[in-house]
Amino acid sequence: MSRLALRLSGVSARLGDREVLRDVDLEVPVGARLGVVGVNGAGKSTLLRVLAGALCPSEGTAYLADESGELRDLHRTSARDRARRLAFVPQEELVSAELLVGEMVALGRVPRTRPWSRGGSDERAIVVASLEAVGLADRIDDPCDQLSGGEKRRAVLARGLAQQCPLMLLDEPTNHLDVAWQQRLLHTVAREAQTLVVTIHDLDLALRSFDQVAVVGWPEGRDRATSPATLVAVGRPSDVLGAARIEEQFAVGSVQVAHPHLEQSHLLIHHLPEPHLREDTP
Ligand SMILES: Nc1ncnc2c1ncn2[C@@H]1O[C@H](COP(=O)(O)OP(=O)(O)OP(=O)(O)O)[C@@H](O)[C@H]1O
């Protein structure tokens, strides 16, 4: 059996007085590139926050592999140890206008450095390399508030890269990015992280960019307004993102087609009329 980087066992999660996720089991092997998809509000960010140790499960246990590969209760691991094992980049983050871009990215080094080693030439080289990976090395001395929305997103991701963790958890990293940077960024993090978990809305990118996809949603027939979501599928992207499941979870039509020149499949999405307006509805 392959070694695991993360495991969720019977996990439920609450936000305020609401149970958002129930009974989630998930195994993330070392080396996996896992994309997490689901409709707005399904609970993808909540799932990622549990995996990052930012939210305690209300039931069940989240496990994180330590350096020897042994799985340990994630929420009993110290914040510093967690930050050396995993880099978590949340969905939206206010970047302090007071900081220069290089200073903000250097915050990713805090779990790895002692106060007196900060600012050394090795540390600066890591910050520069992280900014180069996201195409922002020339902005290192600019104030953060002079970055555009997409550039801020890339700078925050550079901070995650600077953490140099074997595991990266990224919540919608492609938000605000142009089409070229969406592809480049996913390529970069897949290269840099040993194990990667990414939430993403673009199902076509999910099909092409990961070796596993997990769908957060509701089993067929479950009332979405009143019941917590769960993991409805995990597996190979082409299997998980079949037309029937996409229609069930996202209420759109879809078809996987082969690219005419490249050895890859793409997902074409189309609108479906509301069920009661369809001609085949009895
Ligand atoms: N503080 C809170 N108290 C109660 N419910 C909350 C709270 N914060 C978020 N929620 C609800 O929890 C559910 C899951 O939210 P979450 O952000 O995990 O979804 P998501 O799948 O990441 O959504 P999106 O695709 O829109 O980013 C949503 O229905 C949201 O309205």
The ligand as an SDF file (V2000), in Angstrom:
LIG
                    3D

 31 33  0  0  0  0  0  0  0  0999 V2000
  -19.3430   31.0180    9.8340 N   0  0  0  0  0  0  0  0  0  0  0  0
  -20.2310   30.2550    9.2070 C   0  0  0  0  0  0  0  0  0  0  0  0
  -21.3420   29.8120    9.8590 N   0  0  0  0  0  0  0  0  0  0  0  0
  -22.2360   29.0100    9.2450 C   0  0  0  0  0  0  0  0  0  0  0  0
  -22.1140   28.5890    7.9520 N   0  0  0  0  0  0  0  0  0  0  0  0
  -21.0370   29.0160    7.2730 C   0  0  0  0  0  0  0  0  0  0  0  0
  -20.0380   29.8540    7.8430 C   0  0  0  0  0  0  0  0  0  0  0  0
  -19.0880   30.0920    6.9220 N   0  0  0  0  0  0  0  0  0  0  0  0
  -19.4680   29.4320    5.8060 C   0  0  0  0  0  0  0  0  0  0  0  0
  -20.6320   28.7860    6.0050 N   0  0  0  0  0  0  0  0  0  0  0  0
  -21.3630   27.9320    5.0670 C   0  0  0  0  0  0  0  0  0  0  0  0
  -20.6530   26.7020    4.9560 O   0  0  0  0  0  0  0  0  0  0  0  0
  -20.8680   26.1450    3.6580 C   0  0  0  0  0  0  0  0  0  0  0  0
  -19.5520   25.6620    3.1060 C   0  0  0  0  0  0  0  0  0  0  0  0
  -18.7220   26.7890    2.8600 O   0  0  0  0  0  0  0  0  0  0  0  0
  -17.3400   26.6190    2.0770 P   0  0  0  0  0  0  0  0  0  0  0  0
  -16.7070   27.9740    2.0150 O   0  0  0  0  0  0  0  0  0  0  0  0
  -16.5630   25.5070    2.6670 O   0  0  0  0  0  0  0  0  0  0  0  0
  -17.8590   26.1870    0.6260 O   0  0  0  0  0  0  0  0  0  0  0  0
  -17.0670   26.0980   -0.7570 P   0  0  0  0  0  0  0  0  0  0  0  0
  -17.4430   24.7950   -1.3840 O   0  0  0  0  0  0  0  0  0  0  0  0
  -15.6260   26.3500   -0.5530 O   0  0  0  0  0  0  0  0  0  0  0  0
  -17.7480   27.3100   -1.5530 O   0  0  0  0  0  0  0  0  0  0  0  0
  -17.2190   28.2610   -2.7430 P   0  0  0  0  0  0  0  0  0  0  0  0
  -17.1170   27.4000   -3.9680 O   0  0  0  0  0  0  0  0  0  0  0  0
  -18.3170   29.2590   -2.8780 O   0  0  0  0  0  0  0  0  0  0  0  0
  -15.9110   28.8480   -2.3230 O   0  0  0  0  0  0  0  0  0  0  0  0
  -21.5350   27.2350    2.8270 C   0  0  0  0  0  0  0  0  0  0  0  0
  -22.8940   26.9020    2.6620 O   0  0  0  0  0  0  0  0  0  0  0  0
  -21.3800   28.4870    3.6500 C   0  0  0  0  0  0  0  0  0  0  0  0
  -22.4960   29.3450    3.4740 O   0  0  0  0  0  0  0  0  0  0  0  0
  1  2  1  0
  2  3  1  0
  2  7  2  0
  3  4  2  0
  4  5  1  0
  5  6  2  0
  6  7  1  0
  6 10  1  0
  7  8  1  0
  8  9  2  0
  9 10  1  0
 10 11  1  0
 11 12  1  0
 11 30  1  0
 12 13  1  0
 13 14  1  0
 13 28  1  0
 14 15  1  0
 15 16  1  0
 16 17  2  0
 16 18  1  0
 16 19  1  0
 19 20  1  0
 20 21  2  0
 20 22  1  0
 20 23  1  0
 23 24  1  0
 24 25  2  0
 24 26  1  0
 24 27  1  0
 28 29  1  0
 28 30  1  0
 30 31  1  0
M  END
$$$$
